[in-house]
Amino acid sequence: MIRVTRLNGEQFALNPDLIERVEGHPDTVAFLVDGTKYVVKETVEEVLREIVEYRAGILATSYEMDRGEYRVQAPPADSAGVSSVVPFPSREER
């Protein structure tokens, strides 16, 4: 899931696999395959970057699982709104 923000400031998660297209004219609109439309604050480029990060994270996790290196880690409490394909370091590693 990717996080996006409605124009009223409310954040919500959106399944990027259901996004058919994203347009910016002037507001950014995400069109889903079922015809649903969401107007969001993020730019088209930001939405696309989130989708790329989401898919890269799936590939990175699959690679780690295939090599037997995968371990579940909870994100740090102060990471709200931050996404990354890089695994979160444990508290001991900081």
WOVENLIN-V459998 format. One record per backbone hydrogen bond with DSSP energy under -0.5 kcal/mol. NH is the residue of the N-H (numbers start at 0). CO is the residue of the C=O. E is the energy in kcal/mol with one decimal. If there is no record, write none. Layout:
# WOVENLIN-V459998
nh-><NH NH>
co-><CO CO>
e-><E E>
This chain:
# WOVENLIN-V459998
nh-><1 3 5 6 8 11 13 15 17 18 19 19 20 22 24 27 28 29 30 30 31 31 32 34 37 39 39 40 46 47 48 49 50 51 52 53 54 55 56 57 58 59 60 61 62 63 64 65 66 67 67 68 69 78 81 92 93 93>
co-><13 11 9 38 5 3 1 13 14 15 17 30 30 28 26 39 22 37 20 28 29 35 17 31 29 27 37 4 42 43 44 45 46 47 48 49 50 51 52 53 54 55 56 57 58 59 60 61 62 63 64 63 63 75 78 89 89 90>
e-><-2.5 -2.6 -3.3 -0.5 -2.0 -2.5 -2.8 -0.8 -1.7 -1.0 -0.5 -3.0 -1.6 -2.7 -2.2 -0.9 -3.4 -3.0 -2.9 -0.6 -0.5 -3.0 -2.4 -1.9 -2.2 -2.6 -0.5 -2.8 -2.3 -2.6 -2.3 -2.2 -2.2 -2.4 -2.5 -2.5 -2.5 -2.7 -2.2 -1.6 -2.1 -2.7 -2.4 -2.5 -2.4 -2.4 -2.7 -2.4 -1.8 -0.6 -0.8 -2.8 -0.9 -1.6 -2.2 -0.7 -0.7 -0.7>
